[in-house]
Every structure is written in structure tokens, then in C-alpha cells.
Amino acid sequence: MSQTLPHDGEFSIRFMVNVGQTNVEVSRTYVGGESVVTLENIQSFISSLQGVLRELGCSQAVF
């Protein structure tokens, strides 16, 4: 018998964006975030994104 744990199907997404200067003498600044998401939410997001791309005529987009 398998047991379902409270956080099964969840994972974290982290992203960082470099908002600093391209000059190597100046320190760079990064802004980012982290979120816990479920596979169900990711699938819903991808379906919505595919719908928007279809409406824009980008039927060749593959996920």
C-alpha cells in the first residue's frame, strides 16, 4: 500500500535576474524569487500558455 505525504507532487522553482551593469568594474545586482508549485498548477499554466500562443498564431510552439 502506498502512502501519500502532505507535500507529494510539490517542488520549488527559483529564478534570478541580473539587473546589474555589464561593466565588469561595477558589482552586479540580482533579483529573484522562489515558490513552491504543484505539478497540477504547472500543467494548468502550460495549457493556458499554449492557448494564448494559439490565439497569437504561434501554433508551432512546443512544450
Backbone as CSV, one residue per row, in Angstrom:
resi,resn,N_x,N_y,N_z,CA_x,CA_y,CA_z,C_x,C_y,C_z
1,MET,0.847,-1.174,0.000,0.000,0.000,0.000,0.897,1.242,0.000
2,SER,0.641,2.180,-0.900,1.440,3.407,-0.932,0.805,4.459,-0.042
3,GLN,1.650,5.309,0.466,1.201,6.362,1.370,1.457,7.706,0.710
4,THR,0.502,8.602,0.754,0.660,9.941,0.213,1.116,10.876,1.322
5,LEU,2.214,11.565,1.071,2.736,12.519,2.043,2.148,13.896,1.759
6,PRO,2.131,14.784,2.756,1.497,16.105,2.583,2.054,16.929,1.426
7,HIS,3.324,16.769,1.097,3.928,17.606,0.063,4.219,16.843,-1.224
8,ASP,3.627,15.672,-1.406,3.807,14.926,-2.650,3.312,15.758,-3.827
9,GLY,4.070,15.751,-4.906,3.674,16.478,-6.112,4.045,17.942,-6.086
10,GLU,4.774,18.389,-5.071,5.200,19.786,-4.989,6.695,19.877,-5.237
11,PHE,7.108,20.985,-5.833,8.526,21.258,-5.986,8.737,22.758,-6.004
12,SER,9.972,23.179,-5.859,10.300,24.607,-5.815,10.837,25.079,-7.151
13,ILE,10.481,26.294,-7.494,11.035,26.971,-8.660,11.768,28.202,-8.139
14,ARG,13.009,28.360,-8.558,13.808,29.540,-8.197,14.252,30.224,-9.475
15,PHE,14.270,31.552,-9.441,14.784,32.289,-10.594,15.552,33.503,-10.114
16,MET,16.551,33.874,-10.889,17.364,35.054,-10.603,17.506,35.839,-11.907
17,VAL,17.374,37.144,-11.822,17.524,38.018,-12.981,18.631,39.014,-12.673
18,ASN,19.601,39.088,-13.568,20.697,40.039,-13.411,20.207,41.414,-13.845
19,VAL,20.144,42.345,-12.912,19.709,43.707,-13.227,20.865,44.690,-13.094
20,GLY,22.075,44.152,-12.994,23.257,44.999,-12.830,23.809,45.504,-14.151
21,GLN,24.878,46.223,-14.048,25.556,46.789,-15.208,26.406,45.731,-15.897
22,THR,26.677,45.919,-17.184,27.545,44.992,-17.905,29.018,45.334,-17.689
23,ASN,29.305,46.480,-17.099,30.674,46.890,-16.801,31.228,45.975,-15.706
24,VAL,32.351,45.307,-15.980,32.903,44.352,-15.011,33.425,45.021,-13.750
25,GLU,33.674,46.317,-13.771,34.176,47.019,-12.593,33.058,47.371,-11.606
26,VAL,31.814,47.231,-12.026,30.665,47.546,-11.181,30.036,46.229,-10.739
27,SER,29.717,46.140,-9.452,29.103,44.896,-8.976,27.704,44.742,-9.575
28,ARG,27.332,43.512,-9.779,26.028,43.222,-10.360,25.003,42.992,-9.270
29,THR,23.763,43.285,-9.592,22.665,43.083,-8.666,21.715,42.055,-9.266
30,TYR,21.304,41.116,-8.440,20.364,40.094,-8.876,19.075,40.204,-8.078
31,VAL,17.970,40.016,-8.753,16.662,39.983,-8.117,16.061,38.630,-8.452
32,GLY,15.443,38.011,-7.485,14.891,36.688,-7.754,13.775,36.337,-6.812
33,GLY,13.336,35.121,-6.963,12.265,34.649,-6.110,12.229,33.138,-6.089
34,GLU,11.427,32.616,-5.207,11.262,31.176,-5.082,9.817,30.901,-4.717
35,SER,9.276,29.846,-5.281,7.906,29.480,-4.978,7.760,27.966,-5.013
36,VAL,6.862,27.454,-4.204,6.527,26.037,-4.237,5.293,25.897,-5.113
37,VAL,5.381,25.009,-6.081,4.264,24.793,-7.004,3.951,23.303,-7.082
38,THR,2.778,23.020,-7.594,2.388,21.624,-7.793,2.416,21.304,-9.279
39,LEU,2.540,20.053,-9.593,2.529,19.618,-10.983,1.213,20.004,-11.653
40,GLU,0.126,19.907,-10.926,-1.187,20.282,-11.460,-1.207,21.759,-11.878
41,ASN,-0.624,22.640,-11.049,-0.590,24.066,-11.384,0.303,24.329,-12.599
42,ILE,1.418,23.607,-12.701,2.303,23.772,-13.858,1.593,23.339,-15.128
43,GLN,0.887,22.207,-15.084,0.160,21.732,-16.256,-0.920,22.726,-16.668
44,SER,-1.606,23.310,-15.696,-2.622,24.317,-15.984,-1.999,25.550,-16.625
45,PHE,-0.856,25.994,-16.089,-0.153,27.159,-16.645,0.265,26.897,-18.093
46,ILE,0.821,25.719,-18.362,1.275,25.384,-19.714,0.091,25.333,-20.675
47,SER,-1.035,24.771,-20.244,-2.228,24.732,-21.100,-2.705,26.145,-21.426
48,SER,-2.709,27.007,-20.425,-3.111,28.400,-20.656,-2.154,29.102,-21.609
49,LEU,-0.863,28.861,-21.423,0.140,29.469,-22.287,-0.009,28.977,-23.720
50,GLN,-0.267,27.676,-23.892,-0.481,27.139,-25.237,-1.702,27.776,-25.889
51,GLY,-2.762,28.012,-25.119,-3.955,28.667,-25.652,-3.662,30.078,-26.131
52,VAL,-2.905,30.812,-25.351,-2.536,32.178,-25.743,-1.686,32.150,-27.005
53,LEU,-0.724,31.236,-27.065,0.133,31.136,-28.252,-0.671,30.763,-29.496
54,ARG,-1.663,29.886,-29.337,-2.526,29.536,-30.475,-3.286,30.765,-30.967
55,GLU,-3.815,31.547,-30.022,-4.553,32.746,-30.384,-3.667,33.759,-31.113
56,LEU,-2.389,33.776,-30.759,-1.445,34.691,-31.405,-0.909,34.141,-32.725
57,GLY,-1.329,32.928,-33.067,-0.873,32.334,-34.319,0.462,31.639,-34.220
58,CYS,0.865,31.289,-33.037,2.155,30.611,-32.830,1.911,29.124,-32.634
59,SER,1.296,28.471,-33.592,0.919,27.070,-33.440,2.104,26.125,-33.448
60,GLN,3.294,26.602,-33.792,4.467,25.756,-33.844,5.160,25.629,-32.482
61,ALA,4.691,26.353,-31.471,5.316,26.295,-30.146,5.118,24.923,-29.542
62,VAL,6.212,24.353,-29.025,6.168,23.024,-28.442,6.668,23.104,-27.007
63,PHE,5.933,22.469,-26.107,6.341,22.426,-24.698,6.610,21.014,-24.303
